[in-house]
Amino acid sequence: MLSRYFLPVFLALLIVIVNSFRFLDLEGLPNGYMFDEETSSVTLQCLAEKGIAPLDNTPYPLFGELGVGNPKPPTYMYPGMIWVKSFGFSAGSVRALTAFSFILALLGLFAVAWQLGGTMCGLWTLLAGSVSPWIWSLSRMGIEGPFLLPFLIWGLFVALRAKYFWQFIVAGGLFAATVYTYPTAKMQAPLFLIVLGVYGIRQLGWKKSHLIALVVTFLIALVPLVWTKLSQPKLNEHFKEVFITNPDYLRSLGRTDSIPDILVTLFEKAIYQISPDYLFFKGTPTDMGMTTGRQGLLSWLDGIALLALIFWGVTAFFKKRGFIKPSVKLLVGFIFINIVLGTLPAIFCYNNDPLHSMAAWPFVMLTTGMVINAVITEYPWATLPVFISSAVFAGVFLMQYFKYYKDDSVWIFRKWSLEAAQQAKTDEDWMKFLYFHYKDGFASRYFLMRYHGDDCLQARTIYNNLKPRFEKMAQQQKKARP
């Protein structure tokens, strides 16, 4: 009775409640503004106001070059330009754009799970994605990275249902869009297409001509990206900096850039990705912009699914029977391989950033949803305990986020800069503020635009005119120190 009539309603209600919190107090939590959010806001406002790049007057660029870090991709800039024209340039508006993109990803996740396992599988998968700590903090930040997810997930949905050439063309375009969104997809997308192609031909009945249409569309859509990368080598520098072969990083571990030392470091990074602390208990406590530091990447629902898999595996071993049904072996292999592929960039990058492994997130959530659905089907008595566990976890996690994250993350989001800008009233106040931030042009320009009332060109001009003066003052003060 519970499973048939009321469970879908209760699941849908919990999903709606949890995701409504994703939009709560976006202006004040996180408290402050981090560098990536400043660059996002300045880029979107410059495009919306003047139709120009953030650093110069290039009209409607393919990439918003920042001079540091990853440039802003077109898959973020142009939807974002329309968004801020509609909803304003506030911190809450820019953060809401990311939250909205994640809602699109969740809807796609439901569609994929529904395609693979039916409505209840879709609802459990949607709940797993909704309460997942992995992307929660990221989904409330004004950054471009999470835009990878809706393109990847909806591309997968179209590919799973594709029968006509136009559908394969659409899927190829969506997969190509993922490569524009975040640098890690450059590594993941080609490998993902190989795995998808094998699965499509062997399981979905694709013709070779279908796969060719998908791949050709993917490659054609990437021509502007390849041309830009070849003509502007600087765009590749940031990924080289965070790669595990960075000599400075290896020296910090007491190692060299020799092959044995690099292999040992890779092994340690791979082990870290599956460590209980990272997955269930702490996440990344030293970088609380990306996780809360009080909870790992996975939820209790994911933990229940993992325990069920272990139980079924042990049972199959002792009863000497197959662990995986022959009818789903290809699907299980497809999902598992893509979890590994999605995790590769996190292994090859030295900073423990959940953004680097987010392409694995949809496949982990699919695993959770499908396993929980199988548990409920085989053991109906488990329905209520599993649902209550999910609701309790959601409550505990949200309480931790809204009660502690604001204070825990102040060093990442520079709360004091926000307070100083809000309190600046006179020209003297602003001169002191800008002198303190003169090394960070995007912070200076963001706060000038947000709290001083300047537009894109005015803020850029003020900063460019004052920076040489501030640099000279800093050198004089340094010389004057005993």
Secondary structure, DSSP 8 states (H G I E B T S, - for coil): -IIIIIHHHHHHHHHHHHHHGGGTTTTTSSSS--HHHHHHHHHHHHHHHHSB-SSS--BS-SSB--SSS--B-HHHHHHHHHHHHHH-SSHHHHHHHHHHHHHHHHHHHHHHHHHHH-HHHHHHHHHHHHS-HHHHHHHTSS-SGGGHHHHHHHHHHHHHH--SHHHHHHHHHHHHHHHHH-TTHHHHHHHHHHHHHHHHHHHS---HHHHHHHHHHHHHHTHHHHHHHHH-GGGGHHHHHHBTT-HHHHHHTT--SSHHHHHHHHHHHHHHHT-HIIIII-S-TT-TTTS-SSS-SS-HHHHHHHHHHHHHHHHHHHTT--SS-GGGHHHHHHHHHHHHHHHHHHHHBSS--GGGGGGGHHHHHHHHHHHHHHHHHH-GGGHHHHHHHHHHHHHHHHHHIIIIIHHHTHHHHTHHHHHHHHH--SHHHHHHHHHHTTT-HHHHHHHIIIII---HHHHHHHHHHHHHHHHHHHHHHHHH--
